[in-house]
Amino acid sequence: MDSREGHEVLVALLRACAGRHAEVHAIVHAALGRNPNGRQRHALLRLTKHGYWETCLKELMTAAAPYHNLCAALVHRFLSEGVMEHTNGDQLLRHCFATMPYQDTMVLVQHALSNMGAMLESVSGSKCLVECYAAAQGEELRAFQETLLTHAHIFAMGEHSNYFMQHALEHGDVETRRRLLDRLVGDGGGLVELALDCYGSYVAEACF
């Protein structure tokens, strides 16, 4: 898969075998291949150094989508390779959530919730957190919302976390936005504090 020719062969095979469990199972496991000693032959995320990586990995996820065991194997591999800290992690997560069932990708959202503090310390982590929040459902979504409300001011004035807060204000549901505005702005004093902060000023703009 490291060459354009190898990528084209893989994509062609996946498309030709779509819906045929045995063939798709064999191809996905070959892509996830391990040496006889059990160690990984290669990292899937290494493909992101190539221009064609999105098509390749998206086709792999699309082919795996109907099969719980294959989805679980891909998600586990992405997590083990550090997708949440990867430069292109947010794009990869977007494809995961768009192509595979939530019940199979929920573990990514749960991982983000458990590691939110560390993720908010970097650009890539914050971007991945945004994707996980956008995809969250049920209990996971409520956990995100409560965390946002509890740490609203801290997130709003953080170097990287302000990006996450901006997203929540601009793309979250109406009720969550209302509650966040109450926490951030209050009687108006909070808005001034945000506006005067080098990072909070971005969040202040998102309040309107």
Helices and strands as residue ranges (DSSP letters): H 4-16, H 21-31, G 44-49, H 53-64, H 68-80, G 83-85, H 89-99, H 102-114, H 116-119, H 123-135, H 138-150, H 152-156, H 161-171, H 174-184, H 189-196, H 200-206
